[in-house]
Amino acid sequence: MDKEQINQVIREVLANNSDDQLFERHKMERVIDAAVAKADELNVGVTICIMDITNTVQMLYHMRNANLVSSTLAPKKAWSAIAMKEPTKDISKDIQPGGPLYQMETMLDGKLVSFPGGIPLKHDDGKIFGAIGCSGGLIEQDQAICEAAVREFMKERN
């Protein structure tokens, strides 16, 4: 088995063990609605990405007034939050010159995002089951919109 085949088996096992109800369409739509409401309040267009632990995009929404680059960055922010097991706003300090993970962005061919707008989704026990990434505004706006989306997601998961 090569590395990609092993990764596929792992993704399938994780997907089969996950709670499918976490990513029901109607719940994710309400999460997107909450993010859009916050983006509208901030007068900015964004792309919102909801990703599960297997790095599969479960829902992606690009607002009409969002810039094109946000459709690339939102999934990268969600992936980065899962891969690093922390909000993307907390990654930057570790990858700066002299930091313990200096040059990690380079090592990952630009896949890692180290600025605000990506937040992992966690069960009460701290286990990550997915992430949300938002991109399109200033980093403070992306973070605020992502926080609104995460709050709604956590409310909806019950």
C-alpha positions in Angstrom: 0.0 0.0 0.0 1.3 3.4 -0.9 0.9 6.5 1.3 -2.2 7.8 -0.6 -4.0 4.4 -0.3 -3.2 4.4 3.5 -4.5 8.0 3.8 -7.7 7.0 1.9 -8.3 4.1 4.3 -7.8 6.4 7.3 -10.3 8.9 5.8 -12.9 6.2 5.3 -12.5 4.8 8.8 -12.8 8.3 10.3 -15.8 9.1 8.1 -17.5 5.8 9.2 -16.9 6.6 12.9 -18.0 10.2 12.7 -21.4 11.4 13.8 -23.1 12.0 10.4 -25.6 14.3 12.1 -23.0 16.9 12.8 -22.9 17.8 9.1 -26.5 17.7 8.1 -27.2 20.1 5.3 -29.9 22.1 7.1 -27.7 22.6 10.1 -24.8 23.8 7.9 -27.1 26.1 6.1 -27.9 27.8 9.4 -24.2 28.1 10.1 -23.6 29.7 6.7 -26.6 32.1 7.4 -25.0 33.1 10.7 -21.7 33.8 9.0 -23.3 35.8 6.2 -25.3 37.8 8.7 -22.0 38.7 10.5 -20.3 39.5 7.2 -23.2 41.7 6.2 -23.0 43.5 9.6 -19.3 44.1 8.9 -20.1 45.1 5.3 -17.7 42.6 3.8 -18.1 39.6 1.4 -16.5 36.3 2.3 -16.2 32.7 1.5 -17.2 30.3 4.2 -15.9 26.7 4.3 -17.1 23.9 6.6 -14.8 20.9 6.6 -14.9 17.6 8.4 -12.0 15.8 10.1 -11.2 13.9 6.9 -10.5 17.2 5.2 -13.6 16.9 3.1 -15.4 20.1 2.4 -19.0 19.6 3.6 -20.2 23.0 2.5 -18.7 26.0 0.8 -20.4 29.3 0.2 -19.0 32.2 -1.7 -20.8 35.5 -1.2 -21.4 37.4 -4.4 -19.4 40.4 -3.1 -16.5 38.3 -1.9 -13.1 38.6 -3.7 -12.0 35.6 -5.8 -8.9 34.8 -3.6 -11.2 34.0 -0.7 -12.6 30.9 -2.4 -9.0 29.5 -2.3 -8.1 30.7 1.2 -11.3 29.7 3.2 -10.7 25.9 2.6 -7.0 26.4 3.4 -7.9 28.1 6.7 -10.2 25.2 7.6 -7.6 22.6 6.6 -4.9 24.5 8.6 -7.0 24.6 11.7 -7.5 20.8 11.5 -3.9 20.0 10.6 -2.4 22.2 13.4 -5.2 21.5 15.9 -5.6 25.2 16.8 -7.1 28.4 15.4 -5.1 29.8 12.5 -4.7 33.0 14.4 -2.5 31.1 16.9 -0.2 29.5 14.2 1.7 32.7 13.2 3.8 33.0 16.3 5.3 29.5 15.8 6.3 29.9 12.2 8.1 33.2 12.5 11.9 33.3 12.2 13.2 31.8 15.5 9.9 30.0 16.1 9.8 26.3 16.7 8.0 25.7 13.3 9.8 28.3 11.3 9.4 27.7 7.5 6.5 25.2 8.0 4.5 27.1 5.4 7.3 26.6 2.9 7.6 22.9 3.8 3.8 22.5 3.1 4.0 24.1 -0.3 1.8 27.1 0.7 -1.1 24.9 2.0 -0.8 26.2 5.6 -2.5 29.4 6.5 -1.2 31.3 9.5 -3.5 34.2 9.9 -6.9 34.5 11.4 -10.1 33.0 10.0 -9.8 29.3 10.6 -11.1 27.6 13.8 -11.3 23.9 14.6 -14.6 22.3 15.7 -14.2 20.3 18.9 -16.3 18.0 20.9 -16.6 18.7 24.6 -13.7 16.3 25.3 -11.5 18.5 23.0 -11.4 16.0 20.1 -11.5 17.8 16.8 -14.2 16.7 14.3 -13.8 19.5 11.7 -13.2 23.2 11.1 -14.6 26.3 9.6 -12.6 28.7 7.5 -13.6 32.2 6.5 -11.8 34.5 4.1 -12.5 37.8 2.3 -12.3 40.6 4.7 -9.6 42.0 6.9 -8.1 39.4 9.2 -10.1 40.7 12.2 -13.3 40.5 10.1 -12.5 37.0 9.0 -11.9 36.0 12.6 -15.2 37.6 13.8 -17.2 35.9 11.0 -15.6 32.6 11.7 -16.3 32.9 15.4 -20.0 33.6 14.6 -20.1 30.5 12.4 -18.5 28.3 15.0 -20.9 29.5 17.7 -23.8 28.6 15.4 -22.3 25.3 14.5 -21.8 24.3 18.2 -25.4 25.4 18.9 -26.7 23.4 15.9 -24.8 20.2 16.8 -27.2 19.5 19.8 
